[in-house]
Amino acid sequence: MKIKELRLLNITIKQNDQTIYQGTTEDVPNNLKEQEYKKIYFQGVDVIIEI
């Protein structure tokens, strides 16, 4: 599943344990929208996505 397919969520995208985006899925930068994720999980009310 691609990141752009997630809807209406507050997300944090991490790469190598560094946060590279934090916000809503609708506002994800274009260069990240087509990324496939390795791991996805909840932390509190946010969804954490590791690429």
mmCIF entry with sequence, helices, sheets and N, C-alpha, C, O atoms, coordinates in Angstrom:
data_MODEL
# 
_entry.id   MODEL 
# 
_entity.id                         1 
_entity.type                       polymer 
_entity.pdbx_number_of_molecules   1 
# 
_entity_poly.entity_id                      1 
_entity_poly.type                           'polypeptide(L)' 
_entity_poly.nstd_linkage                   no 
_entity_poly.nstd_monomer                   no 
_entity_poly.pdbx_seq_one_letter_code       MKIKELRLLNITIKQNDQTIYQGTTEDVPNNLKEQEYKKIYFQGVDVIIEI 
_entity_poly.pdbx_seq_one_letter_code_can   MKIKELRLLNITIKQNDQTIYQGTTEDVPNNLKEQEYKKIYFQGVDVIIEI 
_entity_poly.pdbx_strand_id                 A 
# 
loop_
_entity_poly_seq.entity_id 
_entity_poly_seq.num 
_entity_poly_seq.mon_id 
_entity_poly_seq.hetero 
1 1  MET n 
1 2  LYS n 
1 3  ILE n 
1 4  LYS n 
1 5  GLU n 
1 6  LEU n 
1 7  ARG n 
1 8  LEU n 
1 9  LEU n 
1 10 ASN n 
1 11 ILE n 
1 12 THR n 
1 13 ILE n 
1 14 LYS n 
1 15 GLN n 
1 16 ASN n 
1 17 ASP n 
1 18 GLN n 
1 19 THR n 
1 20 ILE n 
1 21 TYR n 
1 22 GLN n 
1 23 GLY n 
1 24 THR n 
1 25 THR n 
1 26 GLU n 
1 27 ASP n 
1 28 VAL n 
1 29 PRO n 
1 30 ASN n 
1 31 ASN n 
1 32 LEU n 
1 33 LYS n 
1 34 GLU n 
1 35 GLN n 
1 36 GLU n 
1 37 TYR n 
1 38 LYS n 
1 39 LYS n 
1 40 ILE n 
1 41 TYR n 
1 42 PHE n 
1 43 GLN n 
1 44 GLY n 
1 45 VAL n 
1 46 ASP n 
1 47 VAL n 
1 48 ILE n 
1 49 ILE n 
1 50 GLU n 
1 51 ILE n 
# 
_struct_asym.id          A 
_struct_asym.entity_id   1 
# 
loop_
_struct_conf.conf_type_id 
_struct_conf.id 
_struct_conf.pdbx_PDB_helix_id 
_struct_conf.beg_label_comp_id 
_struct_conf.beg_label_asym_id 
_struct_conf.beg_label_seq_id 
_struct_conf.pdbx_beg_PDB_ins_code 
_struct_conf.end_label_comp_id 
_struct_conf.end_label_asym_id 
_struct_conf.end_label_seq_id 
_struct_conf.pdbx_end_PDB_ins_code 
_struct_conf.beg_auth_comp_id 
_struct_conf.beg_auth_asym_id 
_struct_conf.beg_auth_seq_id 
_struct_conf.end_auth_comp_id 
_struct_conf.end_auth_asym_id 
_struct_conf.end_auth_seq_id 
_struct_conf.pdbx_PDB_helix_class 
_struct_conf.details 
_struct_conf.pdbx_PDB_helix_length 
HELX_P HELX_P1 AA1 ILE A 3  ? GLU A 5  ? ILE A 3  GLU A 5  5 ? 3 
HELX_P HELX_P2 AA2 THR A 25 ? ASP A 27 ? THR A 25 ASP A 27 5 ? 3 
HELX_P HELX_P3 AA3 ASN A 30 ? LYS A 33 ? ASN A 30 LYS A 33 1 ? 4 
# 
_struct_conf_type.id          HELX_P 
_struct_conf_type.criteria    ? 
_struct_conf_type.reference   ? 
# 
_struct_sheet.id               AA1 
_struct_sheet.type             ? 
_struct_sheet.number_strands   4 
_struct_sheet.details          ? 
# 
loop_
_struct_sheet_order.sheet_id 
_struct_sheet_order.range_id_1 
_struct_sheet_order.range_id_2 
_struct_sheet_order.offset 
_struct_sheet_order.sense 
AA1 1 2 ? anti-parallel 
AA1 2 3 ? parallel      
AA1 3 4 ? anti-parallel 
# 
loop_
_struct_sheet_range.sheet_id 
_struct_sheet_range.id 
_struct_sheet_range.beg_label_comp_id 
_struct_sheet_range.beg_label_asym_id 
_struct_sheet_range.beg_label_seq_id 
_struct_sheet_range.pdbx_beg_PDB_ins_code 
_struct_sheet_range.end_label_comp_id 
_struct_sheet_range.end_label_asym_id 
_struct_sheet_range.end_label_seq_id 
_struct_sheet_range.pdbx_end_PDB_ins_code 
_struct_sheet_range.beg_auth_comp_id 
_struct_sheet_range.beg_auth_asym_id 
_struct_sheet_range.beg_auth_seq_id 
_struct_sheet_range.end_auth_comp_id 
_struct_sheet_range.end_auth_asym_id 
_struct_sheet_range.end_auth_seq_id 
AA1 1 GLN A 18 ? THR A 24 ? GLN A 18 THR A 24 
AA1 2 ASN A 10 ? GLN A 15 ? ASN A 10 GLN A 15 
AA1 3 ASP A 46 ? GLU A 50 ? ASP A 46 GLU A 50 
AA1 4 LYS A 39 ? GLN A 43 ? LYS A 39 GLN A 43 
# 
loop_
_atom_site.group_PDB 
_atom_site.id 
_atom_site.type_symbol 
_atom_site.label_atom_id 
_atom_site.label_alt_id 
_atom_site.label_comp_id 
_atom_site.label_asym_id 
_atom_site.label_entity_id 
_atom_site.label_seq_id 
_atom_site.pdbx_PDB_ins_code 
_atom_site.Cartn_x 
_atom_site.Cartn_y 
_atom_site.Cartn_z 
_atom_site.occupancy 
_atom_site.B_iso_or_equiv 
_atom_site.pdbx_formal_charge 
_atom_site.auth_seq_id 
_atom_site.auth_comp_id 
_atom_site.auth_asym_id 
_atom_site.auth_atom_id 
_atom_site.pdbx_PDB_model_num 
ATOM 1   N N  . MET A 1 1  ? 0.840  -1.173 0.000  1.00 0.00 ? 1  MET A N  1 
ATOM 2   C CA . MET A 1 1  ? 0.000  0.000  0.000  1.00 0.00 ? 1  MET A CA 1 
ATOM 3   C C  . MET A 1 1  ? 0.892  1.245  0.000  1.00 0.00 ? 1  MET A C  1 
ATOM 4   O O  . MET A 1 1  ? 1.929  1.277  0.661  1.00 0.00 ? 1  MET A O  1 
ATOM 5   N N  . LYS A 1 2  ? 0.485  2.240  -0.729 1.00 0.00 ? 2  LYS A N  1 
ATOM 6   C CA . LYS A 1 2  ? 1.239  3.485  -0.811 1.00 0.00 ? 2  LYS A CA 1 
ATOM 7   C C  . LYS A 1 2  ? 0.704  4.487  0.204  1.00 0.00 ? 2  LYS A C  1 
ATOM 8   O O  . LYS A 1 2  ? -0.456 4.420  0.611  1.00 0.00 ? 2  LYS A O  1 
ATOM 9   N N  . ILE A 1 3  ? 1.559  5.406  0.602  1.00 0.00 ? 3  ILE A N  1 
ATOM 10  C CA . ILE A 1 3  ? 1.185  6.401  1.605  1.00 0.00 ? 3  ILE A CA 1 
ATOM 11  C C  . ILE A 1 3  ? -0.010 7.222  1.156  1.00 0.00 ? 3  ILE A C  1 
ATOM 12  O O  . ILE A 1 3  ? -0.863 7.561  1.975  1.00 0.00 ? 3  ILE A O  1 
ATOM 13  N N  . LYS A 1 4  ? -0.091 7.550  -0.126 1.00 0.00 ? 4  LYS A N  1 
ATOM 14  C CA . LYS A 1 4  ? -1.197 8.384  -0.618 1.00 0.00 ? 4  LYS A CA 1 
ATOM 15  C C  . LYS A 1 4  ? -2.555 7.705  -0.478 1.00 0.00 ? 4  LYS A C  1 
ATOM 16  O O  . LYS A 1 4  ? -3.581 8.377  -0.581 1.00 0.00 ? 4  LYS A O  1 
ATOM 17  N N  . GLU A 1 5  ? -2.593 6.395  -0.249 1.00 0.00 ? 5  GLU A N  1 
ATOM 18  C CA . GLU A 1 5  ? -3.844 5.676  -0.117 1.00 0.00 ? 5  GLU A CA 1 
ATOM 19  C C  . GLU A 1 5  ? -4.444 5.772  1.289  1.00 0.00 ? 5  GLU A C  1 
ATOM 20  O O  . GLU A 1 5  ? -5.597 5.395  1.495  1.00 0.00 ? 5  GLU A O  1 
ATOM 21  N N  . LEU A 1 6  ? -3.687 6.262  2.234  1.00 0.00 ? 6  LEU A N  1 
ATOM 22  C CA . LEU A 1 6  ? -4.198 6.474  3.586  1.00 0.00 ? 6  LEU A CA 1 
ATOM 23  C C  . LEU A 1 6  ? -4.994 7.777  3.588  1.00 0.00 ? 6  LEU A C  1 
ATOM 24  O O  . LEU A 1 6  ? -4.578 8.743  2.947  1.00 0.00 ? 6  LEU A O  1 
ATOM 25  N N  . ARG A 1 7  ? -6.103 7.832  4.275  1.00 0.00 ? 7  ARG A N  1 
ATOM 26  C CA . ARG A 1 7  ? -6.953 9.024  4.253  1.00 0.00 ? 7  ARG A CA 1 
ATOM 27  C C  . ARG A 1 7  ? -7.323 9.460  5.668  1.00 0.00 ? 7  ARG A C  1 
ATOM 28  O O  . ARG A 1 7  ? -7.487 8.643  6.574  1.00 0.00 ? 7  ARG A O  1 
ATOM 29  N N  . LEU A 1 8  ? -7.449 10.772 5.822  1.00 0.00 ? 8  LEU A N  1 
ATOM 30  C CA . LEU A 1 8  ? -7.979 11.396 7.036  1.00 0.00 ? 8  LEU A CA 1 
ATOM 31  C C  . LEU A 1 8  ? -7.266 10.957 8.306  1.00 0.00 ? 8  LEU A C  1 
ATOM 32  O O  . LEU A 1 8  ? -7.903 10.694 9.325  1.00 0.00 ? 8  LEU A O  1 
ATOM 33  N N  . LEU A 1 9  ? -5.953 10.879 8.241  1.00 0.00 ? 9  LEU A N  1 
ATOM 34  C CA . LEU A 1 9  ? -5.173 10.476 9.405  1.00 0.00 ? 9  LEU A CA 1 
ATOM 35  C C  . LEU A 1 9  ? -4.085 11.494 9.697  1.00 0.00 ? 9  LEU A C  1 
ATOM 36  O O  . LEU A 1 9  ? -3.532 12.107 8.783  1.00 0.00 ? 9  LEU A O  1 
ATOM 37  N N  . ASN A 1 10 ? -3.783 11.669 10.968 1.00 0.00 ? 10 ASN A N  1 
ATOM 38  C CA . ASN A 1 10 ? -2.582 12.404 11.353 1.00 0.00 ? 10 ASN A CA 1 
ATOM 39  C C  . ASN A 1 10 ? -1.458 11.391 11.374 1.00 0.00 ? 10 ASN A C  1 
ATOM 40  O O  . ASN A 1 10 ? -1.536 10.368 12.055 1.00 0.00 ? 10 ASN A O  1 
ATOM 41  N N  . ILE A 1 11 ? -0.411 11.686 10.621 1.00 0.00 ? 11 ILE A N  1 
ATOM 42  C CA . ILE A 1 11 ? 0.662  10.714 10.482 1.00 0.00 ? 11 ILE A CA 1 
ATOM 43  C C  . ILE A 1 11 ? 2.014  11.345 10.760 1.00 0.00 ? 11 ILE A C  1 
ATOM 44  O O  . ILE A 1 11 ? 2.193  12.559 10.668 1.00 0.00 ? 11 ILE A O  1 
ATOM 45  N N  . THR A 1 12 ? 2.951  10.492 11.100 1.00 0.00 ? 12 THR A N  1 
ATOM 46  C CA . THR A 1 12 ? 4.361  10.848 11.191 1.00 0.00 ? 12 THR A CA 1 
ATOM 47  C C  . THR A 1 12 ? 5.105  9.858  10.319 1.00 0.00 ? 12 THR A C  1 
ATOM 48  O O  . THR A 1 12 ? 4.973  8.647  10.492 1.00 0.00 ? 12 THR A O  1 
ATOM 49  N N  . ILE A 1 13 ? 5.894  10.377 9.374  1.00 0.00 ? 13 ILE A N  1 
ATOM 50  C CA . ILE A 1 13 ? 6.685  9.513  8.511  1.00 0.00 ? 13 ILE A CA 1 
ATOM 51  C C  . ILE A 1 13 ? 8.131  9.586  8.977  1.00 0.00 ? 13 ILE A C  1 
ATOM 52  O O  . ILE A 1 13 ? 8.707  10.665 9.114  1.00 0.00 ? 13 ILE A O  1 
ATOM 53  N N  . LYS A 1 14 ? 8.701  8.410  9.217  1.00 0.00 ? 14 LYS A N  1 
ATOM 54  C CA . LYS A 1 14 ? 10.080 8.325  9.698  1.00 0.00 ? 14 LYS A CA 1 
ATOM 55  C C  . LYS A 1 14 ? 10.916 7.516  8.730  1.00 0.00 ? 14 LYS A C  1 
ATOM 56  O O  . LYS A 1 14 ? 10.446 6.560  8.113  1.00 0.00 ? 14 LYS A O  1 
ATOM 57  N N  . GLN A 1 15 ? 12.168 7.924  8.613  1.00 0.00 ? 15 GLN A N  1 
ATOM 58  C CA . GLN A 1 15 ? 13.137 7.181  7.823  1.00 0.00 ? 15 GLN A CA 1 
ATOM 59  C C  . GLN A 1 15 ? 14.421 7.134  8.635  1.00 0.00 ? 15 GLN A C  1 
ATOM 60  O O  . GLN A 1 15 ? 14.969 8.171  9.010  1.00 0.00 ? 15 GLN A O  1 
ATOM 61  N N  . ASN A 1 16 ? 14.891 5.939  8.899  1.00 0.00 ? 16 ASN A N  1 
ATOM 62  C CA . ASN A 1 16 ? 16.089 5.748  9.730  1.00 0.00 ? 16 ASN A CA 1 
ATOM 63  C C  . ASN A 1 16 ? 15.955 6.447  11.084 1.00 0.00 ? 16 ASN A C  1 
ATOM 64  O O  . ASN A 1 16 ? 16.878 7.127  11.533 1.00 0.00 ? 16 ASN A O  1 
ATOM 65  N N  . ASP A 1 17 ? 14.802 6.275  11.726 1.00 0.00 ? 17 ASP A N  1 
ATOM 66  C CA . ASP A 1 17 ? 14.500 6.844  13.050 1.00 0.00 ? 17 ASP A CA 1 
ATOM 67  C C  . ASP A 1 17 ? 14.468 8.367  13.077 1.00 0.00 ? 17 ASP A C  1 
ATOM 68  O O  . ASP A 1 17 ? 14.490 8.950  14.161 1.00 0.00 ? 17 ASP A O  1 
ATOM 69  N N  . GLN A 1 18 ? 14.419 9.031  11.927 1.00 0.00 ? 18 GLN A N  1 
ATOM 70  C CA . GLN A 1 18 ? 14.299 10.481 11.875 1.00 0.00 ? 18 GLN A CA 1 
ATOM 71  C C  . GLN A 1 18 ? 12.948 10.835 11.271 1.00 0.00 ? 18 GLN A C  1 
ATOM 72  O O  . GLN A 1 18 ? 12.535 10.245 10.272 1.00 0.00 ? 18 GLN A O  1 
ATOM 73  N N  . THR A 1 19 ? 12.255 11.807 11.881 1.00 0.00 ? 19 THR A N  1 
ATOM 74  C CA . THR A 1 19 ? 10.973 12.258 11.365 1.00 0.00 ? 19 THR A CA 1 
ATOM 75  C C  . THR A 1 19 ? 11.213 13.113 10.129 1.00 0.00 ? 19 THR A C  1 
ATOM 76  O O  . THR A 1 19 ? 11.931 14.111 10.180 1.00 0.00 ? 19 THR A O  1 
ATOM 77  N N  . ILE A 1 20 ? 10.600 12.708 9.010  1.00 0.00 ? 20 ILE A N  1 
ATOM 78  C CA . ILE A 1 20 ? 10.759 13.487 7.788  1.00 0.00 ? 20 ILE A CA 1 
ATOM 79  C C  . ILE A 1 20 ? 9.467  14.192 7.383  1.00 0.00 ? 20 ILE A C  1 
ATOM 80  O O  . ILE A 1 20 ? 9.488  15.061 6.512  1.00 0.00 ? 20 ILE A O  1 
ATOM 81  N N  . TYR A 1 21 ? 8.337  13.828 8.006  1.00 0.00 ? 21 TYR A N  1 
ATOM 82  C CA . TYR A 1 21 ? 7.064  14.522 7.782  1.00 0.00 ? 21 TYR A CA 1 
ATOM 83  C C  . TYR A 1 21 ? 6.154  14.264 8.966  1.00 0.00 ? 21 TYR A C  1 
ATOM 84  O O  . TYR A 1 21 ? 6.126  13.168 9.526  1.00 0.00 ? 21 TYR A O  1 
ATOM 85  N N  . GLN A 1 22 ? 5.408  15.301 9.336  1.00 0.00 ? 22 GLN A N  1 
ATOM 86  C CA . GLN A 1 22 ? 4.401  15.157 10.383 1.00 0.00 ? 22 GLN A CA 1 
ATOM 87  C C  . GLN A 1 22 ? 3.230  16.045 10.005 1.00 0.00 ? 22 GLN A C  1 
ATOM 88  O O  . GLN A 1 22 ? 3.399  17.246 9.796  1.00 0.00 ? 22 GLN A O  1 
ATOM 89  N N  . GLY A 1 23 ? 2.040  15.457 9.916  1.00 0.00 ? 23 GLY A N  1 
ATOM 90  C CA . GLY A 1 23 ? 0.849  16.205 9.527  1.00 0.00 ? 23 GLY A CA 1 
ATOM 91  C C  . GLY A 1 23 ? -0.233 15.259 9.052  1.00 0.00 ? 23 GLY A C  1 
ATOM 92  O O  . GLY A 1 23 ? -0.293 14.105 9.478  1.00 0.00 ? 23 GLY A O  1 
ATOM 93  N N  . THR A 1 24 ? -1.094 15.754 8.164  1.00 0.00 ? 24 THR A N  1 
ATOM 94  C CA . THR A 1 24 ? -2.185 14.924 7.656  1.00 0.00 ? 24 THR A CA 1 
ATOM 95  C C  . THR A 1 24 ? -1.779 14.254 6.347  1.00 0.00 ? 24 THR A C  1 
ATOM 96  O O  . THR A 1 24 ? -0.887 14.726 5.643  1.00 0.00 ? 24 THR A O  1 
ATOM 97  N N  . THR A 1 25 ? -2.441 13.161 6.037  1.00 0.00 ? 25 THR A N  1 
ATOM 98  C CA . THR A 1 25 ? -2.108 12.424 4.812  1.00 0.00 ? 25 THR A CA 1 
ATOM 99  C C  . THR A 1 25 ? -2.407 13.243 3.570  1.00 0.00 ? 25 THR A C  1 
ATOM 100 O O  . THR A 1 25 ? -1.742 13.081 2.548  1.00 0.00 ? 25 THR A O  1 
ATOM 101 N N  . GLU A 1 26 ? -3.391 14.115 3.643  1.00 0.00 ? 26 GLU A N  1 
ATOM 102 C CA . GLU A 1 26 ? -3.746 14.932 2.476  1.00 0.00 ? 26 GLU A CA 1 
ATOM 103 C C  . GLU A 1 26 ? -2.650 15.942 2.130  1.00 0.00 ? 26 GLU A C  1 
ATOM 104 O O  . GLU A 1 26 ? -2.564 16.380 0.983  1.00 0.00 ? 26 GLU A O  1 
ATOM 105 N N  . ASP A 1 27 ? -1.815 16.319 3.094  1.00 0.00 ? 27 ASP A N  1 
ATOM 106 C CA . ASP A 1 27 ? -0.777 17.329 2.875  1.00 0.00 ? 27 ASP A CA 1 
ATOM 107 C C  . ASP A 1 27 ? 0.628  16.753 2.699  1.00 0.00 ? 27 ASP A C  1 
ATOM 108 O O  . ASP A 1 27 ? 1.607  17.498 2.705  1.00 0.00 ? 27 ASP A O  1 
ATOM 109 N N  . VAL A 1 28 ? 0.731  15.435 2.544  1.00 0.00 ? 28 VAL A N  1 
ATOM 110 C CA . VAL A 1 28 ? 2.042  14.797 2.365  1.00 0.00 ? 28 VAL A CA 1 
ATOM 111 C C  . VAL A 1 28 ? 2.694  15.345 1.089  1.00 0.00 ? 28 VAL A C  1 
ATOM 112 O O  . VAL A 1 28 ? 2.037  15.426 0.051  1.00 0.00 ? 28 VAL A O  1 
ATOM 113 N N  . PRO A 1 29 ? 3.969  15.719 1.152  1.00 0.00 ? 29 PRO A N  1 
ATOM 114 C CA . PRO A 1 29 ? 4.661  16.198 -0.055 1.00 0.00 ? 29 PRO A CA 1 
ATOM 115 C C  . PRO A 1 29 ? 4.626  15.150 -1.171 1.00 0.00 ? 29 PRO A C  1 
ATOM 116 O O  . PRO A 1 29 ? 4.636  13.946 -0.912 1.00 0.00 ? 29 PRO A O  1 
ATOM 117 N N  . ASN A 1 30 ? 4.584  15.627 -2.403 1.00 0.00 ? 30 ASN A N  1 
ATOM 118 C CA . ASN A 1 30 ? 4.482  14.731 -3.561 1.00 0.00 ? 30 ASN A CA 1 
ATOM 119 C C  . ASN A 1 30 ? 5.590  13.694 -3.611 1.00 0.00 ? 30 ASN A C  1 
ATOM 120 O O  . ASN A 1 30 ? 5.352  12.565 -4.042 1.00 0.00 ? 30 ASN A O  1 
ATOM 121 N N  . ASN A 1 31 ? 6.795  14.047 -3.180 1.00 0.00 ? 31 ASN A N  1 
ATOM 122 C CA . ASN A 1 31 ? 7.902  13.092 -3.255 1.00 0.00 ? 31 ASN A CA 1 
ATOM 123 C C  . ASN A 1 31 ? 7.722  11.914 -2.291 1.00 0.00 ? 31 ASN A C  1 
ATOM 124 O O  . ASN A 1 31 ? 8.392  10.893 -2.442 1.00 0.00 ? 31 ASN A O  1 
ATOM 125 N N  . LEU A 1 32 ? 6.836  12.040 -1.315 1.00 0.00 ? 32 LEU A N  1 
ATOM 126 C CA . LEU A 1 32 ? 6.588  10.952 -0.366 1.00 0.00 ? 32 LEU A CA 1 
ATOM 127 C C  . LEU A 1 32 ? 5.324  10.159 -0.687 1.00 0.00 ? 32 LEU A C  1 
ATOM 128 O O  . LEU A 1 32 ? 5.170  9.034  -0.212 1.00 0.00 ? 32 LEU A O  1 
ATOM 129 N N  . LYS A 1 33 ? 4.426  10.720 -1.477 1.00 0.00 ? 33 LYS A N  1 
ATOM 130 C CA . LYS A 1 33 ? 3.138  10.076 -1.731 1.00 0.00 ? 33 LYS A CA 1 
ATOM 131 C C  . LYS A 1 33 ? 3.251  8.700  -2.366 1.00 0.00 ? 33 LYS A C  1 
ATOM 132 O O  . LYS A 1 33 ? 2.431  7.827  -2.083 1.00 0.00 ? 33 LYS A O  1 
ATOM 133 N N  . GLU A 1 34 ? 4.226  8.489  -3.199 1.00 0.00 ? 34 GLU A N  1 
ATOM 134 C CA . GLU A 1 34 ? 4.371  7.222  -3.902 1.00 0.00 ? 34 GLU A CA 1 
ATOM 135 C C  . GLU A 1 34 ? 5.228  6.209  -3.143 1.00 0.00 ? 34 GLU A C  1 
ATOM 136 O O  . GLU A 1 34 ? 5.399  5.078  -3.598 1.00 0.00 ? 34 GLU A O  1 
ATOM 137 N N  . GLN A 1 35 ? 5.760  6.605  -2.002 1.00 0.00 ? 35 GLN A N  1 
ATOM 138 C CA . GLN A 1 35 ? 6.612  5.698  -1.214 1.00 0.00 ? 35 GLN A CA 1 
ATOM 139 C C  . GLN A 1 35 ? 5.784  4.544  -0.655 1.00 0.00 ? 35 GLN A C  1 
ATOM 140 O O  . GLN A 1 35 ? 4.641  4.728  -0.236 1.00 0.00 ? 35 GLN A O  1 
ATOM 141 N N  . GLU A 1 36 ? 6.365  3.380  -0.657 1.00 0.00 ? 36 GLU A N  1 
ATOM 142 C CA . GLU A 1 36 ? 5.755  2.236  0.023  1.00 0.00 ? 36 GLU A CA 1 
ATOM 143 C C  . GLU A 1 36 ? 6.367  2.185  1.413  1.00 0.00 ? 36 GLU A C  1 
ATOM 144 O O  . GLU A 1 36 ? 7.540  2.512  1.589  1.00 0.00 ? 36 GLU A O  1 
ATOM 145 N N  . TYR A 1 37 ? 5.585  1.781  2.389  1.00 0.00 ? 37 TYR A N  1 
ATOM 146 C CA . TYR A 1 37 ? 6.114  1.765  3.749  1.00 0.00 ? 37 TYR A CA 1 
ATOM 147 C C  . TYR A 1 37 ? 6.510  0.371  4.182  1.00 0.00 ? 37 TYR A C  1 
ATOM 148 O O  . TYR A 1 37 ? 5.964  -0.627 3.711  1.00 0.00 ? 37 TYR A O  1 
ATOM 149 N N  . LYS A 1 38 ? 7.477  0.323  5.094  1.00 0.00 ? 38 LYS A N  1 
ATOM 150 C CA . LYS A 1 38 ? 7.962  -0.945 5.641  1.00 0.00 ? 38 LYS A CA 1 
ATOM 151 C C  . LYS A 1 38 ? 7.161  -1.363 6.864  1.00 0.00 ? 38 LYS A C  1 
ATOM 152 O O  . LYS A 1 38 ? 6.918  -2.548 7.089  1.00 0.00 ? 38 LYS A O  1 
ATOM 153 N N  . LYS A 1 39 ? 6.751  -0.366 7.656  1.00 0.00 ? 39 LYS A N  1 
ATOM 154 C CA . LYS A 1 39 ? 6.083  -0.657 8.919  1.00 0.00 ? 39 LYS A CA 1 
ATOM 155 C C  . LYS A 1 39 ? 5.117  0.482  9.224  1.00 0.00 ? 39 LYS A C  1 
ATOM 156 O O  . LYS A 1 39 ? 5.408  1.647  8.954  1.00 0.00 ? 39 LYS A O  1 
ATOM 157 N N  . ILE A 1 40 ? 3.969  0.132  9.789  1.00 0.00 ? 40 ILE A N  1 
ATOM 158 C CA . ILE A 1 40 ? 2.978  1.139  10.183 1.00 0.00 ? 40 ILE A CA 1 
ATOM 159 C C  . ILE A 1 40 ? 2.391  0.711  11.525 1.00 0.00 ? 40 ILE A C  1 
ATOM 160 O O  . ILE A 1 40 ? 2.080  -0.462 11.729 1.00 0.00 ? 40 ILE A O  1 
ATOM 161 N N  . TYR A 1 41 ? 2.242  1.679  12.446 1.00 0.00 ? 41 TYR A N  1 
ATOM 162 C CA . TYR A 1 41 ? 1.707  1.369  13.766 1.00 0.00 ? 41 TYR A CA 1 
ATOM 163 C C  . TYR A 1 41 ? 1.149  2.628  14.424 1.00 0.00 ? 41 TYR A C  1 
ATOM 164 O O  . TYR A 1 41 ? 1.441  3.746  14.001 1.00 0.00 ? 41 TYR A O  1 
ATOM 165 N N  . PHE A 1 42 ? 0.352  2.431  15.450 1.00 0.00 ? 42 PHE A N  1 
ATOM 166 C CA . PHE A 1 42 ? -0.225 3.540  16.204 1.00 0.00 ? 42 PHE A CA 1 
ATOM 167 C C  . PHE A 1 42 ? 0.666  3.886  17.387 1.00 0.00 ? 42 PHE A C  1 
ATOM 168 O O  . PHE A 1 42 ? 1.217  3.003  18.045 1.00 0.00 ? 42 PHE A O  1 
ATOM 169 N N  . GLN A 1 43 ? 0.799  5.182  17.648 1.00 0.00 ? 43 GLN A N  1 
ATOM 170 C CA . GLN A 1 43 ? 1.482  5.668  18.845 1.00 0.00 ? 43 GLN A CA 1 
ATOM 171 C C  . GLN A 1 43 ? 0.590  6.769  19.400 1.00 0.00 ? 43 GLN A C  1 
ATOM 172 O O  . GLN A 1 43 ? 0.582  7.891  18.896 1.00 0.00 ? 43 GLN A O  1 
ATOM 173 N N  . GLY A 1 44 ? -0.155 6.438  20.436 1.00 0.00 ? 44 GLY A N  1 
ATOM 174 C CA . GLY A 1 44 ? -1.177 7.380  20.922 1.00 0.00 ? 44 GLY A CA 1 
ATOM 175 C C  . GLY A 1 44 ? -2.284 7.464  19.891 1.00 0.00 ? 44 GLY A C  1 
ATOM 176 O O  . GLY A 1 44 ? -2.859 6.445  19.508 1.00 0.00 ? 44 GLY A O  1 
ATOM 177 N N  . VAL A 1 45 ? -2.589 8.686  19.436 1.00 0.00 ? 45 VAL A N  1 
ATOM 178 C CA . VAL A 1 45 ? -3.638 8.855  18.422 1.00 0.00 ? 45 VAL A CA 1 
ATOM 179 C C  . VAL A 1 45 ? -3.058 9.046  17.024 1.00 0.00 ? 45 VAL A C  1 
ATOM 180 O O  . VAL A 1 45 ? -3.810 9.209  16.063 1.00 0.00 ? 45 VAL A O  1 
ATOM 181 N N  . ASP A 1 46 ? -1.747 9.029  16.899 1.00 0.00 ? 46 ASP A N  1 
ATOM 182 C CA . ASP A 1 46 ? -1.088 9.200  15.604 1.00 0.00 ? 46 ASP A CA 1 
ATOM 183 C C  . ASP A 1 46 ? -0.710 7.864  14.988 1.00 0.00 ? 46 ASP A C  1 
ATOM 184 O O  . ASP A 1 46 ? -0.519 6.868  15.687 1.00 0.00 ? 46 ASP A O  1 
ATOM 185 N N  . VAL A 1 47 ? -0.609 7.864  13.675 1.00 0.00 ? 47 VAL A N  1 
ATOM 186 C CA . VAL A 1 47 ? -0.137 6.701  12.929 1.00 0.00 ? 47 VAL A CA 1 
ATOM 187 C C  . VAL A 1 47 ? 1.315  6.978  12.557 1.00 0.00 ? 47 VAL A C  1 
ATOM 188 O O  . VAL A 1 47 ? 1.627  8.013  11.969 1.00 0.00 ? 47 VAL A O  1 
ATOM 189 N N  . ILE A 1 48 ? 2.193  6.054  12.901 1.00 0.00 ? 48 ILE A N  1 
ATOM 190 C CA . ILE A 1 48 ? 3.608  6.180  12.587 1.00 0.00 ? 48 ILE A CA 1 
ATOM 191 C C  . ILE A 1 48 ? 3.896  5.286  11.383 1.00 0.00 ? 48 ILE A C  1 
ATOM 192 O O  . ILE A 1 48 ? 3.538  4.108  11.369 1.00 0.00 ? 48 ILE A O  1 
ATOM 193 N N  . ILE A 1 49 ? 4.545  5.864  10.379 1.00 0.00 ? 49 ILE A N  1 
ATOM 194 C CA . ILE A 1 49 ? 4.865  5.136  9.152  1.00 0.00 ? 49 ILE A CA 1 
ATOM 195 C C  . ILE A 1 49 ? 6.383  5.154  8.991  1.00 0.00 ? 49 ILE A C  1 
ATOM 196 O O  . ILE A 1 49 ? 7.000  6.220  8.990  1.00 0.00 ? 49 ILE A O  1 
ATOM 197 N N  . GLU A 1 50 ? 6.970  3.997  8.859  1.00 0.00 ? 50 GLU A N  1 
ATOM 198 C CA . GLU A 1 50 ? 8.416  3.902  8.635  1.00 0.00 ? 50 GLU A CA 1 
ATOM 199 C C  . GLU A 1 50 ? 8.648  3.494  7.193  1.00 0.00 ? 50 GLU A C  1 
ATOM 200 O O  . GLU A 1 50 ? 8.079  2.518  6.704  1.00 0.00 ? 50 GLU A O  1 
ATOM 201 N N  . ILE A 1 51 ? 9.507  4.272  6.512  1.00 0.00 ? 51 ILE A N  1 
ATOM 202 C CA . ILE A 1 51 ? 9.816  3.970  5.108  1.00 0.00 ? 51 ILE A CA 1 
ATOM 203 C C  . ILE A 1 51 ? 11.272 3.585  4.974  1.00 0.00 ? 51 ILE A C  1 
ATOM 204 O O  . ILE A 1 51 ? 11.735 3.293  3.871  1.00 0.00 ? 51 ILE A O  1 
# 
